[in-house]
């Protein structure tokens, strides 16, 4: 279910940034998302105040989250949604690699599934596909600067993979919903600051479609999907869960056509 809903994420970002620039779009998305998640958390009785020793871990998560989402939104304006959704969801490659390295160099403090021979072969093929896509040339009408957009999307995918492993480690000691709330809360003032300094709030006419697209990103993706995914990461390794990301492009490409 999460993979299907995430399939519409990049498509909705592309629709949203046609009227609302990338950083402003991220700001409104996170503002909507945090209101939704906090309302759900309060209803469930989940305390939002970080417990002793949690602040530093949540701060790192918030910074990692902010940079990754900023790169995603900017990249989406430069390349086509079809290319973007495939490249972004190659984060399974980076989640598996970073998880394997983290488990090895922390001597088991980070618990991730080690890479098997079959998984290495599969990831190798996936890497070849991502490299081919990164230097591909999508339709010029949909991708004004495809190379830069694809490279930024690869970087966002890398950070997303690392964030999955980090979140998996963090939610073993922080309530999953609290981690979702604080990663968005910390990102909101940063997005607002940089958006106000570098972008106009609206490009031309504010279209209804853009407003609906940002609402989808905020409530469905940043709200429902983030909560479900954080809960799943508490129970399963980031590498294993990330394999489901390869289902997302099927839905994303279908929606982008």
Residue frames as qw, qx, qy, qz and C-alpha x, y, z in Angstrom:
[[0.000, 0.885, 0.465, 0.000, 0.00, 0.00, 0.00],
 [0.306, -0.799, 0.099, 0.508, 2.78, 2.44, 0.96],
 [0.428, -0.139, 0.590, 0.670, 4.61, 1.73, -2.31],
 [0.220, 0.625, 0.654, 0.365, 1.47, 2.53, -4.31],
 [0.133, -0.944, -0.269, 0.137, 0.89, 5.80, -2.43],
 [0.417, -0.634, 0.294, 0.581, 4.55, 6.78, -2.73],
 [0.526, 0.265, 0.606, 0.535, 4.31, 6.21, -6.47],
 [0.150, 0.856, 0.403, 0.286, 2.38, 9.47, -6.75],
 [0.463, -0.717, -0.102, 0.511, 4.90, 11.47, -4.72],
 [0.368, -0.244, 0.358, 0.823, 7.22, 12.76, -7.46],
 [0.107, 0.511, 0.644, 0.560, 4.30, 13.27, -9.84],
 [0.246, -0.868, -0.432, 0.019, 2.52, 15.39, -7.22],
 [0.450, -0.581, 0.064, 0.675, 5.75, 17.32, -6.49],
 [0.311, 0.090, 0.513, 0.795, 6.08, 18.11, -10.20],
 [0.062, -0.711, -0.589, -0.379, 2.48, 19.33, -10.34],
 [0.405, -0.811, -0.304, 0.293, 2.95, 21.38, -7.17],
 [0.455, -0.450, 0.166, 0.750, 6.16, 23.15, -8.24],
 [0.289, 0.479, 0.526, 0.641, 4.50, 24.43, -11.40],
 [0.179, -0.847, -0.273, -0.420, 2.80, 27.01, -9.16],
 [0.552, -0.817, 0.156, -0.062, 4.77, 26.87, -5.89],
 [0.383, 0.697, -0.592, 0.130, 8.62, 26.87, -6.08],
 [0.725, 0.061, -0.677, 0.111, 10.48, 23.82, -4.69],
 [0.275, 0.066, -0.667, 0.690, 11.45, 25.05, -1.21],
 [0.430, -0.088, 0.189, -0.879, 8.10, 26.75, -0.59],
 [0.781, -0.030, -0.463, -0.418, 6.41, 23.57, -1.76],
 [0.587, 0.022, -0.736, 0.338, 8.48, 21.57, 0.77],
 [0.046, -0.122, 0.481, -0.867, 7.61, 24.07, 3.52],
 [0.629, -0.075, -0.003, -0.773, 3.84, 23.78, 2.95],
 [0.768, 0.031, -0.620, -0.158, 4.09, 20.01, 2.58],
 [0.444, 0.038, -0.732, 0.515, 5.85, 19.62, 5.94],
 [0.245, -0.121, 0.335, -0.902, 3.55, 22.09, 7.66],
 [0.763, -0.062, -0.229, -0.601, 0.51, 20.08, 6.56],
 [0.731, 0.084, -0.674, 0.068, 2.25, 16.81, 7.38],
 [0.241, 0.123, -0.689, 0.672, 3.27, 17.78, 10.90],
 [0.482, -0.120, 0.202, -0.844, -0.24, 19.01, 11.74],
 [0.832, 0.004, -0.386, -0.399, -1.69, 15.72, 10.53],
 [0.669, 0.102, -0.686, 0.269, 0.86, 13.53, 12.35],
 [0.033, 0.178, -0.576, 0.797, 0.73, 15.53, 15.59],
 [0.640, -0.130, 0.033, -0.756, -3.06, 15.31, 15.61],
 [0.857, 0.026, -0.487, -0.168, -2.85, 11.55, 15.10],
 [0.485, 0.188, -0.680, 0.516, -0.15, 11.24, 17.79],
 [0.241, -0.219, 0.416, -0.849, -2.14, 13.24, 20.35],
 [0.794, -0.087, -0.152, -0.582, -5.18, 11.09, 19.67],
 [0.855, 0.062, -0.511, 0.070, -3.04, 7.98, 20.25],
 [0.644, -0.763, 0.044, -0.018, -1.48, 9.44, 23.41],
 [0.822, 0.164, -0.068, 0.541, 2.09, 9.48, 22.06],
 [0.334, -0.833, -0.042, 0.440, 4.21, 12.06, 23.95],
 [0.586, 0.766, 0.045, 0.259, 5.87, 14.55, 21.60],
 [0.202, -0.907, 0.362, -0.074, 8.48, 15.94, 23.99],
 [0.686, 0.410, -0.581, 0.154, 11.85, 14.23, 23.36],
 [0.842, -0.526, -0.096, 0.067, 12.97, 12.05, 26.24],
 [0.363, -0.809, 0.416, 0.202, 16.40, 12.44, 27.83],
 [0.484, -0.329, 0.708, 0.396, 19.13, 11.65, 25.33],
 [0.576, 0.504, 0.630, 0.133, 16.88, 11.84, 22.24],
 [0.177, 0.901, 0.065, -0.390, 17.46, 15.46, 21.15],
 [0.140, -0.605, 0.604, 0.500, 20.78, 14.96, 19.34],
 [0.360, 0.098, 0.888, 0.270, 19.55, 11.94, 17.38],
 [0.328, 0.744, 0.572, -0.110, 16.39, 13.78, 16.33],
 [0.043, 0.857, -0.160, -0.488, 18.40, 16.85, 15.29],
 [0.221, -0.348, 0.772, 0.485, 20.61, 14.75, 13.01],
 [0.346, 0.406, 0.837, 0.125, 17.51, 13.10, 11.52],
 [0.220, 0.856, 0.336, -0.326, 15.90, 16.49, 10.92],
 [0.020, -0.739, 0.407, 0.536, 18.95, 17.87, 9.11],
 [0.269, -0.109, 0.880, 0.377, 19.37, 14.75, 6.99],
 [0.314, 0.590, 0.741, -0.064, 15.67, 14.83, 6.15],
 [0.156, 0.862, 0.113, -0.469, 15.70, 18.53, 5.21],
 [0.058, -0.572, 0.603, 0.553, 18.64, 18.25, 2.81],
 [0.279, 0.091, 0.920, 0.259, 17.24, 15.11, 1.17],
 [0.291, 0.705, 0.630, -0.149, 13.78, 16.61, 0.59],
 [0.087, 0.826, -0.109, -0.545, 15.24, 19.91, -0.67],
 [0.125, -0.371, 0.761, 0.517, 17.33, 18.06, -3.26],
 [0.301, 0.345, 0.885, 0.084, 14.31, 15.97, -4.24],
 [0.260, 0.809, 0.422, -0.317, 12.08, 18.98, -4.86],
 [0.056, 0.757, -0.345, -0.552, 14.72, 20.91, -6.81],
 [0.224, -0.198, 0.870, 0.394, 15.64, 17.86, -8.90],
 [0.375, 0.497, 0.778, -0.078, 11.99, 17.30, -9.77],
 [0.282, 0.849, 0.111, -0.433, 11.86, 20.69, -11.49],
 [0.012, 0.692, -0.574, -0.438, 14.86, 19.76, -13.68],
 [0.025, 0.162, -0.941, -0.295, 14.16, 16.22, -14.87],
 [0.565, -0.170, -0.499, -0.635, 11.11, 14.23, -15.95],
 [0.687, -0.364, 0.348, -0.525, 8.82, 12.59, -13.35],
 [0.979, 0.112, -0.137, -0.100, 9.36, 9.16, -14.93],
 [0.602, 0.439, -0.489, 0.454, 13.16, 9.40, -14.64],
 [0.173, -0.556, 0.442, -0.682, 12.86, 10.95, -11.18],
 [0.825, -0.306, 0.168, -0.444, 10.66, 8.27, -9.67],
 [0.951, 0.153, -0.239, 0.122, 12.95, 5.47, -10.89],
 [0.450, 0.493, -0.456, 0.588, 16.17, 7.16, -9.74],
 [0.368, -0.553, 0.356, -0.658, 14.80, 8.20, -6.33],
 [0.888, -0.247, 0.169, -0.348, 13.54, 4.73, -5.55],
 [0.790, 0.330, -0.452, 0.249, 16.91, 3.23, -6.29],
 [0.258, -0.712, 0.445, -0.478, 17.62, 4.26, -2.69],
 [0.968, -0.214, 0.066, -0.115, 17.41, 0.52, -1.95],
 [0.767, 0.411, -0.280, 0.404, 20.96, 0.32, -3.32],
 [0.131, 0.597, -0.400, 0.683, 22.24, 2.90, -0.85],
 [0.697, -0.496, 0.191, -0.481, 20.17, 1.55, 2.05],
 [0.994, -0.043, -0.079, 0.057, 21.64, -1.91, 1.59],
 [0.648, 0.433, -0.300, 0.550, 25.22, -0.67, 1.17],
 [0.083, -0.610, 0.348, -0.707, 25.11, 1.83, 4.04],
 [0.821, -0.417, 0.087, -0.381, 23.31, -0.67, 6.27],
 [0.950, 0.080, -0.203, 0.222, 25.92, -3.33, 5.58],
 [0.454, 0.477, -0.338, 0.673, 28.77, -0.91, 6.31],
 [0.366, -0.608, 0.230, -0.666, 27.09, 0.52, 9.40],
 [0.930, -0.313, -0.024, -0.190, 26.48, -2.94, 10.86],
 [0.862, 0.193, -0.247, 0.399, 30.09, -3.92, 10.19],
 [0.363, 0.456, -0.301, 0.755, 31.83, -0.81, 11.51],
 [0.440, -0.552, 0.225, -0.672, 29.60, -0.38, 14.58],
 [0.146, 0.195, -0.944, 0.223, 30.20, -4.04, 15.52],
 [0.232, -0.383, -0.891, -0.074, 26.51, -4.85, 15.58],
 [0.030, 0.352, 0.432, -0.830, 25.24, -1.66, 17.26],
 [0.522, 0.358, -0.158, -0.758, 23.36, -1.00, 14.00],
 [0.531, 0.046, 0.845, -0.042, 21.44, -4.16, 13.16],
 [0.565, 0.537, -0.208, -0.591, 21.00, -4.64, 9.42],
 [0.944, 0.163, 0.286, -0.017, 20.77, -7.66, 7.14],
 [0.357, -0.533, 0.557, 0.528, 24.26, -8.42, 5.73],
 [0.554, 0.562, -0.325, -0.522, 24.68, -8.48, 1.96],
 [0.814, -0.011, 0.579, 0.049, 24.45, -11.93, 0.42],
 [0.348, -0.154, 0.657, 0.651, 25.93, -12.93, -2.94],
 [0.204, 0.572, 0.730, 0.313, 22.57, -12.84, -4.69],
 [0.065, -0.914, -0.314, 0.247, 21.75, -9.44, -3.21],
 [0.315, -0.590, 0.331, 0.665, 25.12, -8.05, -4.33],
 [0.298, 0.154, 0.732, 0.593, 24.45, -9.21, -7.92],
 [0.068, 0.765, 0.630, 0.116, 20.99, -7.64, -7.84],
 [0.192, -0.878, -0.093, 0.428, 22.32, -4.37, -6.45],
 [0.383, -0.319, 0.506, 0.704, 25.07, -4.36, -9.08],
 [0.221, 0.441, 0.717, 0.493, 22.48, -4.58, -11.84],
 [0.084, -0.886, -0.446, 0.100, 20.46, -1.83, -10.16],
 [0.331, -0.678, 0.158, 0.637, 23.55, 0.42, -10.00],
 [0.326, 0.015, 0.638, 0.698, 24.12, -0.10, -13.74],
 [0.081, 0.683, 0.671, 0.276, 20.52, 0.91, -14.40],
 [0.214, -0.886, -0.238, 0.335, 20.78, 4.06, -12.27],
 [0.363, -0.450, 0.367, 0.728, 24.01, 5.13, -14.02],
 [0.244, 0.298, 0.710, 0.589, 22.34, 4.63, -17.40],
 [0.048, -0.825, -0.557, -0.084, 19.32, 6.68, -16.29],
 [0.343, -0.747, -0.084, 0.563, 21.42, 9.44, -14.71],
 [0.188, -0.391, 0.454, 0.778, 23.02, 10.18, -18.08],
 [0.309, 0.471, 0.788, 0.247, 19.84, 9.58, -20.05],
 [0.035, 0.058, -0.166, -0.984, 17.96, 12.21, -22.02],
 [0.214, 0.535, 0.780, -0.244, 14.24, 12.38, -21.24],
 [0.238, 0.746, 0.494, 0.377, 11.79, 14.51, -23.20],
 [0.313, 0.171, -0.117, 0.927, 13.08, 18.10, -23.23],
 [0.339, -0.552, -0.263, -0.715, 9.58, 19.42, -22.57],
 [0.773, -0.563, -0.268, -0.119, 9.47, 17.52, -19.26],
 [0.785, -0.418, -0.005, 0.458, 13.15, 17.87, -18.35],
 [0.247, 0.965, -0.065, 0.056, 14.71, 21.31, -18.96],
 [0.084, 0.743, -0.643, 0.165, 18.05, 20.31, -17.36],
 [0.946, -0.114, -0.228, -0.200, 18.04, 16.49, -17.22],
 [0.684, 0.254, -0.531, 0.431, 21.69, 15.83, -16.32],
 [0.012, -0.357, 0.482, -0.800, 21.69, 18.18, -13.32],
 [0.710, -0.264, 0.049, -0.650, 18.22, 16.99, -12.31],
 [0.925, 0.002, -0.376, -0.055, 19.22, 13.32, -12.50],
 [0.522, 0.275, -0.565, 0.576, 22.44, 13.88, -10.55],
 [0.270, -0.349, 0.375, -0.815, 20.61, 15.80, -7.82],
 [0.852, -0.172, -0.110, -0.483, 18.04, 13.00, -7.73],
 [0.805, 0.127, -0.534, 0.225, 20.80, 10.41, -7.31],
 [0.188, 0.313, -0.545, 0.755, 22.17, 12.44, -4.38],
 [0.576, -0.276, 0.170, -0.750, 18.70, 12.64, -2.85],
 [0.916, -0.027, -0.340, -0.211, 18.35, 8.88, -3.30],
 [0.574, 0.247, -0.612, 0.486, 21.70, 8.34, -1.56],
 [0.118, -0.285, 0.471, -0.827, 20.63, 10.46, 1.41],
 [0.769, -0.182, -0.069, -0.609, 17.25, 8.71, 1.51],
 [0.852, 0.052, -0.518, 0.051, 18.97, 5.32, 1.73],
 [0.348, 0.220, -0.597, 0.688, 21.25, 6.52, 4.53],
 [0.388, -0.280, 0.234, -0.846, 18.25, 8.08, 6.29],
 [0.851, -0.158, -0.331, -0.375, 16.38, 4.77, 6.21],
 [0.723, 0.043, -0.583, 0.368, 19.27, 3.02, 7.97],
 [0.110, 0.236, -0.442, 0.858, 19.64, 5.86, 10.48],
 [0.584, -0.275, -0.002, -0.764, 15.90, 5.94, 11.19],
 [0.854, -0.099, -0.501, -0.103, 15.89, 2.17, 11.68],
 [0.528, 0.063, -0.582, 0.616, 18.58, 2.58, 14.34],
 [0.102, -0.251, 0.260, -0.927, 16.89, 5.61, 15.94],
 [0.665, -0.275, -0.170, -0.673, 13.39, 4.12, 16.30],
 [0.690, -0.105, -0.693, 0.178, 14.74, 1.28, 18.39],
 [0.378, -0.266, -0.544, 0.700, 14.94, 3.84, 21.21],
 [0.181, 0.197, 0.077, -0.961, 12.67, 6.69, 20.04],
 [0.528, 0.454, 0.644, -0.315, 8.95, 6.23, 19.40],
 [0.434, 0.241, 0.623, 0.604, 8.51, 5.99, 15.59],
 [0.089, 0.851, 0.469, 0.218, 5.79, 8.64, 15.49],
 [0.335, -0.871, 0.013, 0.360, 7.92, 11.04, 17.53],
 [0.505, -0.251, 0.483, 0.670, 10.75, 10.62, 15.03],
 [0.298, 0.545, 0.609, 0.493, 8.38, 11.47, 12.16],
 [0.119, -0.940, -0.318, 0.026, 7.06, 14.57, 13.94],
 [0.412, -0.774, 0.162, 0.453, 10.47, 15.94, 14.85],
 [0.523, 0.002, 0.521, 0.675, 12.07, 15.38, 11.46],
 [0.173, 0.697, 0.511, 0.472, 9.32, 17.54, 9.98],
 [0.302, -0.918, -0.217, 0.140, 9.25, 20.09, 12.81],
 [0.520, -0.549, 0.260, 0.600, 12.97, 20.71, 12.47],
 [0.441, 0.210, 0.565, 0.665, 12.71, 21.02, 8.68],
 [0.109, 0.844, 0.516, 0.091, 9.90, 23.61, 8.67],
 [0.165, -0.920, 0.025, 0.353, 11.91, 26.68, 9.85],
 [0.447, -0.351, 0.562, 0.601, 14.82, 25.71, 7.59],
 [0.349, 0.450, 0.692, 0.443, 12.60, 25.42, 4.52],
 [0.010, 0.930, 0.363, -0.062, 10.90, 28.70, 5.42],
 [0.341, -0.762, 0.209, 0.510, 14.22, 30.50, 5.88],
 [0.377, -0.201, 0.645, 0.634, 15.79, 29.35, 2.62],
 [0.276, 0.596, 0.697, 0.288, 12.55, 29.64, 0.63],
 [0.038, -0.943, -0.259, 0.207, 11.99, 33.23, 1.77],
 [0.316, -0.701, 0.340, 0.541, 15.59, 34.11, 0.89],
 [0.256, -0.250, 0.741, 0.569, 15.74, 32.49, -2.56],
 [0.060, 0.322, 0.845, 0.423, 12.26, 32.02, -4.07],
 [0.388, -0.172, -0.051, -0.904, 8.98, 33.86, -4.63],
 [0.482, -0.004, 0.726, -0.492, 6.08, 32.23, -2.74],
 [0.688, 0.464, 0.530, -0.172, 4.15, 31.61, -5.98],
 [0.235, -0.178, 0.600, 0.744, 5.03, 31.36, -9.67],
 [0.227, -0.164, -0.564, -0.777, 2.30, 33.07, -11.66],
 [0.661, -0.301, -0.120, -0.677, -1.22, 31.90, -10.93],
 [0.269, -0.231, 0.865, -0.356, -1.78, 29.56, -7.97],
 [0.566, 0.016, -0.619, -0.544, -3.57, 26.60, -9.53],
 [0.808, -0.305, 0.178, -0.472, -6.02, 24.29, -7.76],
 [0.938, 0.178, -0.292, 0.051, -4.10, 21.26, -9.04],
 [0.399, 0.477, -0.542, 0.565, -0.93, 22.49, -7.31],
 [0.420, -0.444, 0.407, -0.679, -2.79, 22.95, -4.03],
 [0.949, -0.092, 0.006, -0.302, -4.24, 19.44, -4.24],
 [0.799, 0.351, -0.416, 0.254, -0.80, 18.03, -5.10],
 [0.119, 0.494, -0.566, 0.649, 0.84, 19.68, -2.06],
 [0.687, -0.325, 0.275, -0.589, -2.02, 18.48, 0.15],
 [0.968, 0.098, -0.217, -0.079, -1.38, 14.93, -1.14],
 [0.564, 0.429, -0.524, 0.474, 2.30, 15.25, -0.31],
 [0.162, -0.475, 0.478, -0.720, 1.54, 16.60, 3.16],
 [0.743, -0.219, 0.292, -0.561, -1.28, 14.35, 4.33],
 [0.976, 0.148, -0.072, -0.140, -0.74, 11.11, 2.39],
 [0.744, 0.412, -0.385, 0.359, 3.04, 11.00, 1.94],
 [0.152, 0.472, -0.523, 0.693, 4.42, 13.02, 4.86],
 [0.591, -0.334, 0.327, -0.658, 1.58, 11.88, 7.09],
 [0.947, -0.040, 0.125, -0.294, 0.26, 8.38, 6.48],
 [0.854, 0.391, -0.305, 0.159, 3.24, 6.92, 4.59],
 [0.197, 0.609, -0.571, 0.515, 5.88, 8.28, 7.00],
 [0.613, -0.403, 0.441, -0.517, 4.03, 6.91, 10.04],
 [0.982, 0.081, 0.052, -0.164, 3.56, 3.45, 8.52],
 [0.714, 0.521, -0.380, 0.273, 7.16, 3.32, 7.28],
 [0.058, -0.618, 0.578, -0.531, 8.63, 4.36, 10.63],
 [0.793, -0.262, 0.371, -0.406, 6.59, 1.65, 12.36],
 [0.957, 0.278, -0.089, -0.003, 7.81, -0.92, 9.83],
 [0.443, 0.644, -0.493, 0.382, 11.44, 0.16, 10.32],
 [0.464, -0.558, 0.516, -0.456, 11.09, -0.61, 14.01],
 [0.884, -0.073, 0.404, -0.225, 10.38, -4.25, 13.09],
 [0.883, 0.347, 0.227, 0.222, 12.35, -4.86, 9.88],
 [0.541, -0.333, 0.249, 0.731, 15.78, -3.93, 8.52],
 [0.240, 0.733, -0.066, -0.633, 16.07, -0.90, 6.25],
 [0.006, 0.359, -0.785, -0.504, 17.72, -3.01, 3.54],
 [0.173, 0.270, 0.946, 0.052, 14.89, -5.54, 3.47],
 [0.239, 0.722, 0.498, -0.416, 12.14, -2.91, 3.44],
 [0.078, 0.652, -0.291, -0.696, 13.90, -0.84, 0.80],
 [0.207, -0.007, 0.878, 0.432, 13.48, -3.68, -1.70],
 [0.250, 0.655, 0.702, -0.128, 9.79, -2.76, -1.86],
 [0.036, 0.704, -0.073, -0.705, 10.91, 0.60, -3.28],
 [0.116, -0.164, 0.752, 0.627, 11.39, -1.09, -6.64],
 [0.153, 0.549, 0.819, 0.066, 7.58, -1.38, -6.82],
 [0.012, 0.720, 0.261, -0.643, 7.13, 2.40, -6.51],
 [0.011, -0.371, 0.465, 0.804, 8.35, 3.33, -10.05],
 [0.079, 0.309, 0.887, 0.333, 5.68, 1.09, -11.61],
 [0.018, -0.782, -0.590, 0.202, 2.98, 3.26, -10.05],
 [0.157, -0.694, 0.048, 0.701, 4.95, 6.47, -10.56],
 [0.125, -0.150, 0.652, 0.732, 5.56, 5.92, -14.28],
 [0.043, 0.520, 0.826, 0.214, 1.92, 4.98, -14.79],
 [0.088, -0.830, -0.426, 0.349, 0.77, 8.18, -13.06],
 [0.199, -0.601, 0.221, 0.742, 3.28, 10.35, -14.93],
 [0.223, 0.101, 0.741, 0.625, 2.10, 9.27, -18.38]]
